[in-house]
Amino acid sequence: MKKIAVLTSGGGAPGMNAAIRAVVGIGIRNGVEVHGVREGYAGLIAGDFLRMDMESIDNTIHRGGTILGSSRSETFKLLEGQRQALAL
């Protein structure tokens, strides 16, 4: 099965939850397993993933910010941080 991950980074912005919802919905309809990365790049490095389904995106479109959380990561800017994320 194909898998994808959706990650939000840099702070909340209008429409982020709608974008997440679209990625999850289209992915599922196309037989793709969708995972959300909690807390942006910090979550990517830590391996903090959440399998997403239609239930996980119910009632999210009207909420502000991002349901996944967001963070910037100085560690991810470094090659070692990127390697750490890839190792998961």
N, CA, C and O atoms as a CHARMM CRD file, in Angstrom:
* protein
*
  352
    1    1 MET  N      0.84200  -1.17900   0.00000 PROA 1      0.00000
    2    1 MET  CA     0.00000   0.00000   0.00000 PROA 1      0.00000
    3    1 MET  C      0.88500   1.24000   0.00000 PROA 1      0.00000
    4    1 MET  O      1.92100   1.28200   0.66400 PROA 1      0.00000
    5    2 LYS  N      0.46800   2.22700  -0.74100 PROA 2      0.00000
    6    2 LYS  CA     1.17800   3.50500  -0.75100 PROA 2      0.00000
    7    2 LYS  C      0.84300   4.27600   0.51300 PROA 2      0.00000
    8    2 LYS  O     -0.27100   4.20100   1.03100 PROA 2      0.00000
    9    3 LYS  N      1.83000   5.01900   0.99900 PROA 3      0.00000
   10    3 LYS  CA     1.64400   5.82500   2.20000 PROA 3      0.00000
   11    3 LYS  C      2.17200   7.23200   1.93700 PROA 3      0.00000
   12    3 LYS  O      3.15100   7.42500   1.21600 PROA 3      0.00000
   13    4 ILE  N      1.49600   8.21000   2.54400 PROA 4      0.00000
   14    4 ILE  CA     1.98300   9.58300   2.52100 PROA 4      0.00000
   15    4 ILE  C      1.82800  10.17300   3.92200 PROA 4      0.00000
   16    4 ILE  O      1.08100   9.66200   4.75600 PROA 4      0.00000
   17    5 ALA  N      2.54800  11.24600   4.14800 PROA 5      0.00000
   18    5 ALA  CA     2.41400  11.97000   5.41400 PROA 5      0.00000
   19    5 ALA  C      2.14100  13.42800   5.10300 PROA 5      0.00000
   20    5 ALA  O      2.62600  13.96500   4.10700 PROA 5      0.00000
   21    6 VAL  N      1.36500  14.05600   5.95800 PROA 6      0.00000
   22    6 VAL  CA     1.08900  15.48300   5.84300 PROA 6      0.00000
   23    6 VAL  C      1.64900  16.15200   7.09400 PROA 6      0.00000
   24    6 VAL  O      1.45700  15.66800   8.21000 PROA 6      0.00000
   25    7 LEU  N      2.34800  17.27400   6.89400 PROA 7      0.00000
   26    7 LEU  CA     3.03900  17.97700   7.95700 PROA 7      0.00000
   27    7 LEU  C      2.74400  19.46200   7.81800 PROA 7      0.00000
   28    7 LEU  O      2.74500  19.99900   6.71100 PROA 7      0.00000
   29    8 THR  N      2.49000  20.12300   8.94100 PROA 8      0.00000
   30    8 THR  CA     2.32000  21.57400   8.92100 PROA 8      0.00000
   31    8 THR  C      3.44000  22.19200   9.74500 PROA 8      0.00000
   32    8 THR  O      3.81200  21.66700  10.79500 PROA 8      0.00000
   33    9 SER  N      3.96700  23.29400   9.27100 PROA 9      0.00000
   34    9 SER  CA     5.11800  23.89600   9.94400 PROA 9      0.00000
   35    9 SER  C      5.06000  25.41100   9.82800 PROA 9      0.00000
   36    9 SER  O      4.54900  25.95600   8.85000 PROA 9      0.00000
   37   10 GLY  N      5.58700  26.07500  10.83500 PROA 10     0.00000
   38   10 GLY  CA     5.75400  27.51500  10.75700 PROA 10     0.00000
   39   10 GLY  C      4.64200  28.32900  11.38200 PROA 10     0.00000
   40   10 GLY  O      4.69800  29.55900  11.34600 PROA 10     0.00000
   41   11 GLY  N      3.64600  27.70000  11.94700 PROA 11     0.00000
   42   11 GLY  CA     2.55700  28.44300  12.57500 PROA 11     0.00000
   43   11 GLY  C      1.25800  28.24300  11.81900 PROA 11     0.00000
   44   11 GLY  O      1.24900  27.93200  10.62800 PROA 11     0.00000
   45   12 GLY  N      0.17400  28.42600  12.53000 PROA 12     0.00000
   46   12 GLY  CA    -1.14200  28.22500  11.93500 PROA 12     0.00000
   47   12 GLY  C     -1.49800  29.33100  10.95300 PROA 12     0.00000
   48   12 GLY  O     -1.03500  30.46500  11.07900 PROA 12     0.00000
   49   13 ALA  N     -2.31200  28.99300   9.99100 PROA 13     0.00000
   50   13 ALA  CA    -2.78600  29.95900   9.00600 PROA 13     0.00000
   51   13 ALA  C     -4.17500  29.52700   8.54900 PROA 13     0.00000
   52   13 ALA  O     -4.49000  28.33700   8.56100 PROA 13     0.00000
   53   14 PRO  N     -5.00300  30.48000   8.14700 PROA 14     0.00000
   54   14 PRO  CA    -6.33500  30.10500   7.66600 PROA 14     0.00000
   55   14 PRO  C     -6.23700  29.08900   6.52300 PROA 14     0.00000
   56   14 PRO  O     -5.42200  29.23700   5.61300 PROA 14     0.00000
   57   15 GLY  N     -7.04900  28.09600   6.58600 PROA 15     0.00000
   58   15 GLY  CA    -7.11300  27.11000   5.51500 PROA 15     0.00000
   59   15 GLY  C     -6.24200  25.88600   5.71700 PROA 15     0.00000
   60   15 GLY  O     -6.30700  24.95300   4.91600 PROA 15     0.00000
   61   16 MET  N     -5.42400  25.86100   6.77000 PROA 16     0.00000
   62   16 MET  CA    -4.55100  24.69600   6.96400 PROA 16     0.00000
   63   16 MET  C     -5.35700  23.43000   7.23700 PROA 16     0.00000
   64   16 MET  O     -5.04300  22.37100   6.69400 PROA 16     0.00000
   65   17 ASN  N     -6.37900  23.52400   8.06300 PROA 17     0.00000
   66   17 ASN  CA    -7.19000  22.34400   8.35300 PROA 17     0.00000
   67   17 ASN  C     -7.95600  21.88400   7.12600 PROA 17     0.00000
   68   17 ASN  O     -8.15500  20.68500   6.93000 PROA 17     0.00000
   69   18 ALA  N     -8.38400  22.81900   6.30600 PROA 18     0.00000
   70   18 ALA  CA    -9.06300  22.44900   5.06400 PROA 18     0.00000
   71   18 ALA  C     -8.09000  21.71800   4.13700 PROA 18     0.00000
   72   18 ALA  O     -8.47500  20.76400   3.46200 PROA 18     0.00000
   73   19 ALA  N     -6.84200  22.16000   4.10400 PROA 19     0.00000
   74   19 ALA  CA    -5.83200  21.49400   3.26700 PROA 19     0.00000
   75   19 ALA  C     -5.54500  20.09200   3.79600 PROA 19     0.00000
   76   19 ALA  O     -5.44300  19.14400   3.01700 PROA 19     0.00000
   77   20 ILE  N     -5.41500  19.95600   5.11000 PROA 20     0.00000
   78   20 ILE  CA    -5.19300  18.63400   5.70900 PROA 20     0.00000
   79   20 ILE  C     -6.35700  17.72100   5.37600 PROA 20     0.00000
   80   20 ILE  O     -6.16400  16.57000   4.98400 PROA 20     0.00000
   81   21 ARG  N     -7.55700  18.23500   5.53000 PROA 21     0.00000
   82   21 ARG  CA    -8.76900  17.46300   5.24700 PROA 21     0.00000
   83   21 ARG  C     -8.78200  16.99100   3.78700 PROA 21     0.00000
   84   21 ARG  O     -9.15100  15.85100   3.50400 PROA 21     0.00000
   85   22 ALA  N     -8.38100  17.86100   2.87400 PROA 22     0.00000
   86   22 ALA  CA    -8.35100  17.50300   1.45300 PROA 22     0.00000
   87   22 ALA  C     -7.31600  16.40600   1.18600 PROA 22     0.00000
   88   22 ALA  O     -7.59600  15.45600   0.45400 PROA 22     0.00000
   89   23 VAL  N     -6.14300  16.53100   1.76700 PROA 23     0.00000
   90   23 VAL  CA    -5.10600  15.51600   1.57600 PROA 23     0.00000
   91   23 VAL  C     -5.59000  14.16200   2.08600 PROA 23     0.00000
   92   23 VAL  O     -5.44400  13.14800   1.40300 PROA 23     0.00000
   93   24 VAL  N     -6.15900  14.14800   3.27600 PROA 24     0.00000
   94   24 VAL  CA    -6.63500  12.88900   3.86600 PROA 24     0.00000
   95   24 VAL  C     -7.76100  12.29500   3.02000 PROA 24     0.00000
   96   24 VAL  O     -7.73000  11.11100   2.68500 PROA 24     0.00000
   97   25 GLY  N     -8.74000  13.10400   2.68100 PROA 25     0.00000
   98   25 GLY  CA    -9.88100  12.59900   1.91100 PROA 25     0.00000
   99   25 GLY  C     -9.48800  12.06300   0.54800 PROA 25     0.00000
  100   25 GLY  O     -9.91800  10.97600   0.16200 PROA 25     0.00000
  101   26 ILE  N     -8.68200  12.80900  -0.18000 PROA 26     0.00000
  102   26 ILE  CA    -8.26100  12.36600  -1.51400 PROA 26     0.00000
  103   26 ILE  C     -7.36100  11.14300  -1.40500 PROA 26     0.00000
  104   26 ILE  O     -7.46900  10.21500  -2.20700 PROA 26     0.00000
  105   27 GLY  N     -6.47900  11.13800  -0.42200 PROA 27     0.00000
  106   27 GLY  CA    -5.60700   9.98600  -0.23900 PROA 27     0.00000
  107   27 GLY  C     -6.39800   8.72200   0.01800 PROA 27     0.00000
  108   27 GLY  O     -6.17100   7.70000  -0.62800 PROA 27     0.00000
  109   28 ILE  N     -7.31800   8.78500   0.95100 PROA 28     0.00000
  110   28 ILE  CA    -8.11900   7.60600   1.29600 PROA 28     0.00000
  111   28 ILE  C     -8.93100   7.13200   0.09600 PROA 28     0.00000
  112   28 ILE  O     -9.00200   5.93300  -0.17500 PROA 28     0.00000
  113   29 ARG  N     -9.54000   8.06600  -0.61700 PROA 29     0.00000
  114   29 ARG  CA   -10.33600   7.68200  -1.79400 PROA 29     0.00000
  115   29 ARG  C     -9.48600   7.01800  -2.87400 PROA 29     0.00000
  116   29 ARG  O    -10.01000   6.29800  -3.72400 PROA 29     0.00000
  117   30 ASN  N     -8.18200   7.25900  -2.84300 PROA 30     0.00000
  118   30 ASN  CA    -7.28400   6.67800  -3.83900 PROA 30     0.00000
  119   30 ASN  C     -6.46000   5.52000  -3.28100 PROA 30     0.00000
  120   30 ASN  O     -5.45800   5.11900  -3.87200 PROA 30     0.00000
  121   31 GLY  N     -6.89200   4.98700  -2.13600 PROA 31     0.00000
  122   31 GLY  CA    -6.23900   3.82200  -1.58000 PROA 31     0.00000
  123   31 GLY  C     -4.88100   4.07400  -0.95700 PROA 31     0.00000
  124   31 GLY  O     -4.05200   3.16800  -0.87200 PROA 31     0.00000
  125   32 VAL  N     -4.65300   5.30300  -0.52000 PROA 32     0.00000
  126   32 VAL  CA    -3.38000   5.66900   0.08700 PROA 32     0.00000
  127   32 VAL  C     -3.55500   5.76800   1.59900 PROA 32     0.00000
  128   32 VAL  O     -4.52400   6.35800   2.07600 PROA 32     0.00000
  129   33 GLU  N     -2.62800   5.19700   2.34500 PROA 33     0.00000
  130   33 GLU  CA    -2.63000   5.31400   3.79900 PROA 33     0.00000
  131   33 GLU  C     -2.03300   6.68400   4.15100 PROA 33     0.00000
  132   33 GLU  O     -0.91900   7.00600   3.73900 PROA 33     0.00000
  133   34 VAL  N     -2.77700   7.47600   4.90700 PROA 34     0.00000
  134   34 VAL  CA    -2.35600   8.83800   5.22300 PROA 34     0.00000
  135   34 VAL  C     -2.00100   8.95200   6.70100 PROA 34     0.00000
  136   34 VAL  O     -2.74600   8.50200   7.57200 PROA 34     0.00000
  137   35 HSD  N     -0.86100   9.55700   6.96400 PROA 35     0.00000
  138   35 HSD  CA    -0.40800   9.80100   8.33100 PROA 35     0.00000
  139   35 HSD  C     -0.19300  11.29300   8.50900 PROA 35     0.00000
  140   35 HSD  O      0.29000  11.97100   7.60300 PROA 35     0.00000
  141   36 GLY  N     -0.54900  11.79700   9.67400 PROA 36     0.00000
  142   36 GLY  CA    -0.26200  13.17500  10.02800 PROA 36     0.00000
  143   36 GLY  C      0.98800  13.19700  10.89700 PROA 36     0.00000
  144   36 GLY  O      1.20700  12.29900  11.71100 PROA 36     0.00000
  145   37 VAL  N      1.79600  14.21800  10.72000 PROA 37     0.00000
  146   37 VAL  CA     2.98300  14.40100  11.55200 PROA 37     0.00000
  147   37 VAL  C      2.62200  15.44500  12.59600 PROA 37     0.00000
  148   37 VAL  O      2.33200  16.59200  12.25400 PROA 37     0.00000
  149   38 ARG  N      2.63700  15.05900  13.86800 PROA 38     0.00000
  150   38 ARG  CA     2.28900  15.99200  14.93700 PROA 38     0.00000
  151   38 ARG  C      3.44400  16.95800  15.19200 PROA 38     0.00000
  152   38 ARG  O      4.60700  16.55400  15.22700 PROA 38     0.00000
  153   39 GLU  N      3.12300  18.19700  15.36300 PROA 39     0.00000
  154   39 GLU  CA     4.07800  19.24800  15.75000 PROA 39     0.00000
  155   39 GLU  C      5.18900  19.48200  14.73800 PROA 39     0.00000
  156   39 GLU  O      6.34200  19.68600  15.11900 PROA 39     0.00000
  157   40 GLY  N      4.85600  19.45500  13.45600 PROA 40     0.00000
  158   40 GLY  CA     5.78000  19.86800  12.40300 PROA 40     0.00000
  159   40 GLY  C      7.06000  19.05300  12.32600 PROA 40     0.00000
  160   40 GLY  O      7.06100  17.83800  12.52700 PROA 40     0.00000
  161   41 TYR  N      8.16200  19.76100  12.02600 PROA 41     0.00000
  162   41 TYR  CA     9.44300  19.08300  11.84400 PROA 41     0.00000
  163   41 TYR  C      9.94600  18.43000  13.12600 PROA 41     0.00000
  164   41 TYR  O     10.64100  17.41600  13.06500 PROA 41     0.00000
  165   42 ALA  N      9.61200  18.98700  14.27600 PROA 42     0.00000
  166   42 ALA  CA     9.99900  18.36000  15.54600 PROA 42     0.00000
  167   42 ALA  C      9.35500  16.97600  15.65000 PROA 42     0.00000
  168   42 ALA  O      9.99700  16.03300  16.11300 PROA 42     0.00000
  169   43 GLY  N      8.10300  16.84500  15.22800 PROA 43     0.00000
  170   43 GLY  CA     7.42000  15.55600  15.22400 PROA 43     0.00000
  171   43 GLY  C      7.99200  14.60200  14.19200 PROA 43     0.00000
  172   43 GLY  O      8.01300  13.39000  14.40500 PROA 43     0.00000
  173   44 LEU  N      8.45500  15.14100  13.07700 PROA 44     0.00000
  174   44 LEU  CA     9.07700  14.31100  12.05300 PROA 44     0.00000
  175   44 LEU  C     10.34900  13.66400  12.60100 PROA 44     0.00000
  176   44 LEU  O     10.58700  12.47300  12.39900 PROA 44     0.00000
  177   45 ILE  N     11.15600  14.45500  13.29000 PROA 45     0.00000
  178   45 ILE  CA    12.39500  13.94000  13.88500 PROA 45     0.00000
  179   45 ILE  C     12.09100  12.94000  14.99700 PROA 45     0.00000
  180   45 ILE  O     12.78700  11.93500  15.14000 PROA 45     0.00000
  181   46 ALA  N     11.04600  13.21700  15.78600 PROA 46     0.00000
  182   46 ALA  CA    10.69100  12.34700  16.91500 PROA 46     0.00000
  183   46 ALA  C      9.88100  11.11900  16.50000 PROA 46     0.00000
  184   46 ALA  O      9.67200  10.21500  17.30900 PROA 46     0.00000
  185   47 GLY  N      9.42200  11.07900  15.24600 PROA 47     0.00000
  186   47 GLY  CA     8.60100   9.96100  14.79200 PROA 47     0.00000
  187   47 GLY  C      7.19400  10.00400  15.34500 PROA 47     0.00000
  188   47 GLY  O      6.58100   8.96100  15.57200 PROA 47     0.00000
  189   48 ASP  N      6.67500  11.20400  15.56500 PROA 48     0.00000
  190   48 ASP  CA     5.34400  11.37700  16.15100 PROA 48     0.00000
  191   48 ASP  C      4.29800  11.44000  15.03800 PROA 48     0.00000
  192   48 ASP  O      3.90900  12.52300  14.60100 PROA 48     0.00000
  193   49 PHE  N      3.85000  10.27200  14.58700 PROA 49     0.00000
  194   49 PHE  CA     2.91000  10.15200  13.47800 PROA 49     0.00000
  195   49 PHE  C      1.55300   9.67400  13.97400 PROA 49     0.00000
  196   49 PHE  O      1.46500   8.95600  14.97000 PROA 49     0.00000
  197   50 LEU  N      0.52100  10.06600  13.28900 PROA 50     0.00000
  198   50 LEU  CA    -0.85400   9.68900  13.59800 PROA 50     0.00000
  199   50 LEU  C     -1.50800   9.20600  12.31000 PROA 50     0.00000
  200   50 LEU  O     -1.58800   9.95200  11.33300 PROA 50     0.00000
  201   51 ARG  N     -1.97500   7.96100  12.30600 PROA 51     0.00000
  202   51 ARG  CA    -2.70400   7.48600  11.12200 PROA 51     0.00000
  203   51 ARG  C     -4.02900   8.22700  11.05500 PROA 51     0.00000
  204   51 ARG  O     -4.77100   8.29100  12.03500 PROA 51     0.00000
  205   52 MET  N     -4.31200   8.77600   9.90400 PROA 52     0.00000
  206   52 MET  CA    -5.50900   9.60100   9.75200 PROA 52     0.00000
  207   52 MET  C     -6.53700   8.86800   8.90100 PROA 52     0.00000
  208   52 MET  O     -6.20700   8.16200   7.94900 PROA 52     0.00000
  209   53 ASP  N     -7.80600   9.06600   9.28600 PROA 53     0.00000
  210   53 ASP  CA    -8.92000   8.51200   8.53800 PROA 53     0.00000
  211   53 ASP  C    -10.00000   9.57900   8.47100 PROA 53     0.00000
  212   53 ASP  O     -9.80400  10.69700   8.94700 PROA 53     0.00000
  213   54 MET  N    -11.12600   9.24300   7.88700 PROA 54     0.00000
  214   54 MET  CA   -12.18800  10.23500   7.72500 PROA 54     0.00000
  215   54 MET  C    -12.69400  10.73300   9.08100 PROA 54     0.00000
  216   54 MET  O    -13.07300  11.89800   9.20800 PROA 54     0.00000
  217   55 GLU  N    -12.70400   9.87200  10.07800 PROA 55     0.00000
  218   55 GLU  CA   -13.14600  10.27700  11.40800 PROA 55     0.00000
  219   55 GLU  C    -12.19800  11.31200  12.02300 PROA 55     0.00000
  220   55 GLU  O    -12.64000  12.21000  12.74100 PROA 55     0.00000
  221   56 SER  N    -10.91400  11.19000  11.74700 PROA 56     0.00000
  222   56 SER  CA    -9.93800  12.11100  12.33200 PROA 56     0.00000
  223   56 SER  C    -10.05000  13.52400  11.77200 PROA 56     0.00000
  224   56 SER  O     -9.52100  14.46600  12.36200 PROA 56     0.00000
  225   57 ILE  N    -10.72800  13.68000  10.64500 PROA 57     0.00000
  226   57 ILE  CA   -10.87700  15.02300  10.06500 PROA 57     0.00000
  227   57 ILE  C    -12.29700  15.56200  10.17600 PROA 57     0.00000
  228   57 ILE  O    -12.58400  16.65600   9.69100 PROA 57     0.00000
  229   58 ASP  N    -13.18800  14.80300  10.81300 PROA 58     0.00000
  230   58 ASP  CA   -14.55000  15.30000  11.04200 PROA 58     0.00000
  231   58 ASP  C    -14.51400  16.57500  11.87800 PROA 58     0.00000
  232   58 ASP  O    -13.72800  16.68100  12.81900 PROA 58     0.00000
  233   59 ASN  N    -15.33600  17.51000  11.54600 PROA 59     0.00000
  234   59 ASN  CA   -15.49200  18.75300  12.31100 PROA 59     0.00000
  235   59 ASN  C    -14.18200  19.52200  12.49900 PROA 59     0.00000
  236   59 ASN  O    -13.96600  20.12200  13.55200 PROA 59     0.00000
  237   60 THR  N    -13.32800  19.50900  11.51000 PROA 60     0.00000
  238   60 THR  CA   -12.06000  20.24500  11.61500 PROA 60     0.00000
  239   60 THR  C    -11.99900  21.46500  10.71900 PROA 60     0.00000
  240   60 THR  O    -11.20000  22.37000  10.95600 PROA 60     0.00000
  241   61 ILE  N    -12.82600  21.49900   9.70300 PROA 61     0.00000
  242   61 ILE  CA   -12.70600  22.54600   8.69300 PROA 61     0.00000
  243   61 ILE  C    -12.96600  23.94100   9.27200 PROA 61     0.00000
  244   61 ILE  O    -12.42700  24.92500   8.76400 PROA 61     0.00000
  245   62 HSD  N    -13.76900  24.03900  10.30600 PROA 62     0.00000
  246   62 HSD  CA   -14.11200  25.33600  10.89100 PROA 62     0.00000
  247   62 HSD  C    -13.12800  25.77600  11.97800 PROA 62     0.00000
  248   62 HSD  O    -13.19800  26.90900  12.45400 PROA 62     0.00000
  249   63 ARG  N    -12.21800  24.89200  12.37000 PROA 63     0.00000
  250   63 ARG  CA   -11.27300  25.21200  13.44100 PROA 63     0.00000
  251   63 ARG  C    -10.08800  26.00600  12.90200 PROA 63     0.00000
  252   63 ARG  O     -9.63300  25.77400  11.78200 PROA 63     0.00000
  253   64 GLY  N     -9.60400  26.92100  13.69000 PROA 64     0.00000
  254   64 GLY  CA    -8.44300  27.70300  13.29200 PROA 64     0.00000
  255   64 GLY  C     -7.15100  26.95000  13.54700 PROA 64     0.00000
  256   64 GLY  O     -7.15400  25.89800  14.18600 PROA 64     0.00000
  257   65 GLY  N     -6.06500  27.47900  13.05500 PROA 65     0.00000
  258   65 GLY  CA    -4.75900  26.86400  13.27300 PROA 65     0.00000
  259   65 GLY  C     -4.61500  25.57700  12.49400 PROA 65     0.00000
  260   65 GLY  O     -5.07100  25.47300  11.35600 PROA 65     0.00000
  261   66 THR  N     -3.98300  24.60400  13.10500 PROA 66     0.00000
  262   66 THR  CA    -3.77900  23.30700  12.47200 PROA 66     0.00000
  263   66 THR  C     -4.03600  22.19600  13.48600 PROA 66     0.00000
  264   66 THR  O     -3.51600  22.23700  14.60100 PROA 66     0.00000
  265   67 ILE  N     -4.82500  21.21800  13.10600 PROA 67     0.00000
  266   67 ILE  CA    -5.14200  20.11900  14.01500 PROA 67     0.00000
  267   67 ILE  C     -3.91500  19.26500  14.31700 PROA 67     0.00000
  268   67 ILE  O     -3.90100  18.53400  15.30700 PROA 67     0.00000
  269   68 LEU  N     -2.90100  19.34600  13.48600 PROA 68     0.00000
  270   68 LEU  CA    -1.69000  18.54800  13.69000 PROA 68     0.00000
  271   68 LEU  C     -0.67500  19.24400  14.59500 PROA 68     0.00000
  272   68 LEU  O      0.25000  18.60300  15.09400 PROA 68     0.00000
  273   69 GLY  N     -0.83800  20.52200  14.80300 PROA 69     0.00000
  274   69 GLY  CA     0.17400  21.26600  15.53900 PROA 69     0.00000
  275   69 GLY  C      1.28700  21.67100  14.58700 PROA 69     0.00000
  276   69 GLY  O      1.37700  21.16900  13.46700 PROA 69     0.00000
  277   70 SER  N      2.11500  22.56400  15.03800 PROA 70     0.00000
  278   70 SER  CA     3.13900  23.09800  14.16500 PROA 70     0.00000
  279   70 SER  C      4.33600  23.52600  14.99400 PROA 70     0.00000
  280   70 SER  O      4.18100  23.99600  16.12200 PROA 70     0.00000
  281   71 SER  N      5.50300  23.36800  14.45000 PROA 71     0.00000
  282   71 SER  CA     6.69900  23.89300  15.10700 PROA 71     0.00000
  283   71 SER  C      7.79800  24.04900  14.07600 PROA 71     0.00000
  284   71 SER  O      7.84700  23.33100  13.07800 PROA 71     0.00000
  285   72 ARG  N      8.65800  24.97800  14.33100 PROA 72     0.00000
  286   72 ARG  CA     9.86500  25.10600  13.53400 PROA 72     0.00000
  287   72 ARG  C     10.92300  24.24100  14.22000 PROA 72     0.00000
  288   72 ARG  O     10.77300  23.90700  15.39500 PROA 72     0.00000
  289   73 SER  N     11.96500  23.88200  13.52100 PROA 73     0.00000
  290   73 SER  CA    12.98300  23.02300  14.12000 PROA 73     0.00000
  291   73 SER  C     14.36100  23.41900  13.62400 PROA 73     0.00000
  292   73 SER  O     14.68400  23.25600  12.44700 PROA 73     0.00000
  293   74 GLU  N     15.15300  23.93100  14.51700 PROA 74     0.00000
  294   74 GLU  CA    16.53900  24.23600  14.18100 PROA 74     0.00000
  295   74 GLU  C     17.29900  22.94300  13.88500 PROA 74     0.00000
  296   74 GLU  O     18.19500  22.92600  13.04100 PROA 74     0.00000
  297   75 THR  N     16.94100  21.86700  14.57900 PROA 75     0.00000
  298   75 THR  CA    17.59900  20.57900  14.38800 PROA 75     0.00000
  299   75 THR  C     17.40800  20.07200  12.96800 PROA 75     0.00000
  300   75 THR  O     18.33700  19.51600  12.38200 PROA 75     0.00000
  301   76 PHE  N     16.20600  20.25700  12.39900 PROA 76     0.00000
  302   76 PHE  CA    15.93300  19.75100  11.06000 PROA 76     0.00000
  303   76 PHE  C     16.72100  20.50000   9.99600 PROA 76     0.00000
  304   76 PHE  O     16.92600  19.97600   8.90100 PROA 76     0.00000
  305   77 LYS  N     17.16300  21.70000  10.29400 PROA 77     0.00000
  306   77 LYS  CA    17.97600  22.46200   9.34000 PROA 77     0.00000
  307   77 LYS  C     19.35400  21.83000   9.14900 PROA 77     0.00000
  308   77 LYS  O     20.01500  22.06500   8.13800 PROA 77     0.00000
  309   78 LEU  N     19.78000  21.03800  10.11400 PROA 78     0.00000
  310   78 LEU  CA    21.08800  20.39600  10.06100 PROA 78     0.00000
  311   78 LEU  C     20.98200  19.03100   9.38300 PROA 78     0.00000
  312   78 LEU  O     19.96000  18.35300   9.49200 PROA 78     0.00000
  313   79 LEU  N     22.02400  18.64400   8.69700 PROA 79     0.00000
  314   79 LEU  CA    22.03700  17.35600   8.00700 PROA 79     0.00000
  315   79 LEU  C     21.76600  16.20600   8.96900 PROA 79     0.00000
  316   79 LEU  O     21.05400  15.26500   8.61600 PROA 79     0.00000
  317   80 GLU  N     22.31600  16.26300  10.17000 PROA 80     0.00000
  318   80 GLU  CA    22.09800  15.20200  11.15600 PROA 80     0.00000
  319   80 GLU  C     20.61700  15.08600  11.53700 PROA 80     0.00000
  320   80 GLU  O     20.10500  13.97700  11.69500 PROA 80     0.00000
  321   81 GLY  N     19.93600  16.20800  11.68400 PROA 81     0.00000
  322   81 GLY  CA    18.50700  16.19900  11.98700 PROA 81     0.00000
  323   81 GLY  C     17.69800  15.58900  10.85900 PROA 81     0.00000
  324   81 GLY  O     16.74400  14.85300  11.10900 PROA 81     0.00000
  325   82 GLN  N     18.06800  15.88500   9.61600 PROA 82     0.00000
  326   82 GLN  CA    17.38700  15.30500   8.46300 PROA 82     0.00000
  327   82 GLN  C     17.62100  13.80700   8.39100 PROA 82     0.00000
  328   82 GLN  O     16.71000  13.04100   8.07700 PROA 82     0.00000
  329   83 ARG  N     18.84900  13.39300   8.68400 PROA 83     0.00000
  330   83 ARG  CA    19.15700  11.95400   8.70300 PROA 83     0.00000
  331   83 ARG  C     18.36100  11.23600   9.78800 PROA 83     0.00000
  332   83 ARG  O     17.90000  10.11100   9.59600 PROA 83     0.00000
  333   84 GLN  N     18.21100  11.89600  10.91500 PROA 84     0.00000
  334   84 GLN  CA    17.44500  11.30700  12.02100 PROA 84     0.00000
  335   84 GLN  C     15.99700  11.08700  11.59200 PROA 84     0.00000
  336   84 GLN  O     15.41700  10.03900  11.87800 PROA 84     0.00000
  337   85 ALA  N     15.41300  12.06400  10.90900 PROA 85     0.00000
  338   85 ALA  CA    14.03400  11.93600  10.43400 PROA 85     0.00000
  339   85 ALA  C     13.91400  10.82400   9.39000 PROA 85     0.00000
  340   85 ALA  O     12.93400  10.07900   9.39000 PROA 85     0.00000
  341   86 LEU  N     14.89300  10.71000   8.51200 PROA 86     0.00000
  342   86 LEU  CA    14.86900   9.67600   7.48200 PROA 86     0.00000
  343   86 LEU  C     15.00600   8.27100   8.05000 PROA 86     0.00000
  344   86 LEU  O     14.51400   7.30700   7.46300 PROA 86     0.00000
  345   87 ALA  N     15.66700   8.15800   9.17800 PROA 87     0.00000
  346   87 ALA  CA    15.91100   6.84300   9.76800 PROA 87     0.00000
  347   87 ALA  C     14.65300   6.19600  10.32500 PROA 87     0.00000
  348   87 ALA  O     14.64900   4.99400  10.59000 PROA 87     0.00000
  349   88 LEU  N     13.59500   6.95900  10.50700 PROA 88     0.00000
  350   88 LEU  CA    12.37400   6.41500  11.11400 PROA 88     0.00000
  351   88 LEU  C     11.58200   5.57400  10.16400 PROA 88     0.00000
  352   88 LEU  O     10.53100   5.05000  10.53200 PROA 88     0.00000
